């Protein structure tokens, strides 16, 4: 059995950062990678037996000050879903674990990101076949829940990397095609942001509209980065020193130019979605993060140990 001491030994001088998006009230076959509340709580209990969970900002400072305790880990959420507050925050608070929620500000007040609009449209429709040929998105069987999951992933994959305005239009075309009214109000209210602090959570910036920065003209990329920071600071009355790149794959979703913009906007550190654990030898504006796909403790332990040894990828 892998014990806490093994993780402490493997993680000396390294910081593990976990990335989540949502914690659901119950399992959702259209969101198989998102944990339900009971799964999330069980995972946190397991983490607590292996790691010391620190606030991300504190952990990053201590990593680069060479004072980070062995076995340190930070928890993050991307996008700003309402269930981060209603479901995840009480569990984290009960377990005595902090976290950082990276918020895309355009979707506050019950907004809906393009991927969720597609998912909720496919969920809601009574159709068993969805023809999106006119939108260049193909034809999809919706006969089973698995067919619907496959269709959602295919449609999202097809539109993720188009320019932000076109992406929104294509997502809306899916909504228009399903023949029913689609309700999609999944994100935090701006008035709820201060409540995150009551549970020991911090707020970080995740741009305004969650564009793929590498496909965004520089002036718009700068606006997305800098305005997300200033807007969140206005809403919370607190500094927002941490940033997460949308989608976050180095060299694909963001470039060195965007790393420079994040630094110049006044952030202290930034997170990617590249695997690996952070070290003081790495770029504090390109911190790797690990997605805990496995829900089985033994598999999770092995994946975490492997991730601690992995060299993280950054933009050259």
KANOR-V162109 format. One record per pair of residues at least 24 apart in sequence whose ideal C-beta (glycine too) atoms are under 7 Angstrom apart, sorted by the first residue. I is the first residue (numbers start at 0). J is the second residue. If there is no record, write none. Layout:
<<I | J> <I | J>>
This chain:
<<1 | 300> <3 | 48> <3 | 49> <3 | 70> <6 | 49> <6 | 50> <6 | 70> <7 | 69> <7 | 70> <9 | 304> <9 | 307> <10 | 69> <10 | 70> <10 | 71> <10 | 276> <10 | 307> <11 | 69> <12 | 278> <12 | 279> <13 | 276> <13 | 277> <13 | 278> <13 | 307> <14 | 58> <14 | 62> <14 | 67> <14 | 71> <14 | 73> <14 | 276> <14 | 277> <15 | 50> <15 | 72> <15 | 276> <15 | 289> <15 | 303> <15 | 306> <15 | 307> <16 | 55> <16 | 73> <16 | 75> <16 | 270> <16 | 277> <16 | 286> <16 | 287> <16 | 288> <16 | 289> <17 | 72> <17 | 74> <17 | 75> <17 | 288> <17 | 289> <17 | 291> <18 | 75> <18 | 77> <18 | 272> <18 | 288> <18 | 289> <18 | 290> <19 | 76> <20 | 76> <20 | 77> <20 | 78> <20 | 80> <21 | 80> <21 | 82> <22 | 82> <22 | 86> <22 | 87> <23 | 82> <24 | 86> <28 | 144> <28 | 148> <29 | 118> <29 | 122> <29 | 147> <29 | 148> <29 | 151> <32 | 292> <36 | 86> <36 | 90> <38 | 294> <39 | 87> <39 | 90> <40 | 90> <42 | 291> <42 | 294> <43 | 90> <43 | 94> <43 | 96> <45 | 296> <45 | 299> <46 | 72> <47 | 94> <52 | 96> <52 | 97> <53 | 97> <54 | 97> <54 | 201> <55 | 99> <55 | 201> <55 | 241> <56 | 201> <56 | 240> <56 | 241> <56 | 267> <59 | 268> <59 | 283> <59 | 286> <62 | 277> <62 | 279> <63 | 279> <63 | 283> <65 | 279> <74 | 98> <75 | 99> <75 | 101> <75 | 243> <75 | 270> <75 | 288> <76 | 100> <76 | 101> <77 | 101> <77 | 205> <77 | 243> <78 | 103> <78 | 112> <78 | 205> <78 | 209> <79 | 103> <79 | 106> <79 | 107> <79 | 186> <79 | 187> <79 | 205> <80 | 185> <80 | 186> <80 | 187> <81 | 185> <81 | 186> <81 | 187> <83 | 187> <84 | 187> <84 | 191> <84 | 194> <84 | 195> <88 | 195> <88 | 198> <88 | 200> <89 | 198> <91 | 198> <91 | 199> <91 | 200> <92 | 198> <92 | 199> <97 | 199> <97 | 200> <98 | 200> <99 | 200> <99 | 201> <99 | 203> <99 | 241> <100 | 195> <100 | 200> <100 | 202> <100 | 203> <101 | 203> <101 | 204> <101 | 205> <101 | 243> <102 | 187> <102 | 202> <102 | 204> <102 | 205> <102 | 231> <103 | 205> <103 | 206> <103 | 207> <103 | 208> <103 | 209> <104 | 207> <104 | 227> <104 | 230> <104 | 231> <105 | 207> <105 | 208> <106 | 186> <107 | 186> <107 | 187> <107 | 188> <107 | 189> <108 | 188> <108 | 189> <109 | 184> <109 | 186> <109 | 188> <110 | 186> <111 | 183> <111 | 184> <111 | 185> <111 | 186> <112 | 209> <113 | 158> <113 | 166> <113 | 167> <113 | 170> <114 | 155> <115 | 183> <115 | 185> <116 | 170> <116 | 174> <116 | 181> <116 | 183> <117 | 151> <117 | 154> <117 | 155> <117 | 170> <117 | 173> <118 | 151> <119 | 181> <119 | 183> <120 | 173> <120 | 174> <120 | 177> <120 | 181> <121 | 147> <121 | 150> <121 | 151> <122 | 147> <123 | 177> <123 | 179> <123 | 181> <124 | 177> <124 | 178> <124 | 179> <125 | 179> <126 | 177> <126 | 178> <129 | 176> <129 | 177> <131 | 173> <131 | 176> <134 | 169> <134 | 172> <136 | 169> <160 | 211> <160 | 214> <162 | 214> <163 | 208> <163 | 210> <189 | 234> <192 | 234> <192 | 235> <193 | 235> <202 | 231> <202 | 235> <202 | 239> <203 | 239> <203 | 241> <203 | 242> <203 | 243> <204 | 228> <204 | 231> <204 | 239> <204 | 242> <205 | 243> <205 | 245> <206 | 245> <209 | 245> <210 | 245> <211 | 245> <211 | 246> <211 | 252> <212 | 244> <212 | 245> <212 | 252> <212 | 253> <212 | 257> <213 | 251> <213 | 252> <213 | 253> <213 | 254> <217 | 256> <220 | 257> <220 | 260> <221 | 260> <224 | 260> <224 | 261> <224 | 264> <225 | 264> <228 | 264> <228 | 265> <228 | 266> <240 | 266> <240 | 267> <241 | 266> <241 | 267> <241 | 268> <242 | 266> <242 | 269> <243 | 269> <243 | 270> <244 | 269> <244 | 271> <246 | 272> <247 | 271> <247 | 272> <248 | 272> <248 | 273> <249 | 273> <249 | 285> <249 | 312> <249 | 313> <249 | 314> <250 | 314> <254 | 314> <255 | 314> <258 | 284> <258 | 285> <258 | 314> <273 | 311> <273 | 312> <274 | 306> <274 | 309> <274 | 311> <275 | 306> <275 | 309> <275 | 310> <275 | 311> <276 | 306> <276 | 307> <281 | 311> <281 | 313> <282 | 313> <285 | 313> <285 | 314> <287 | 311>>
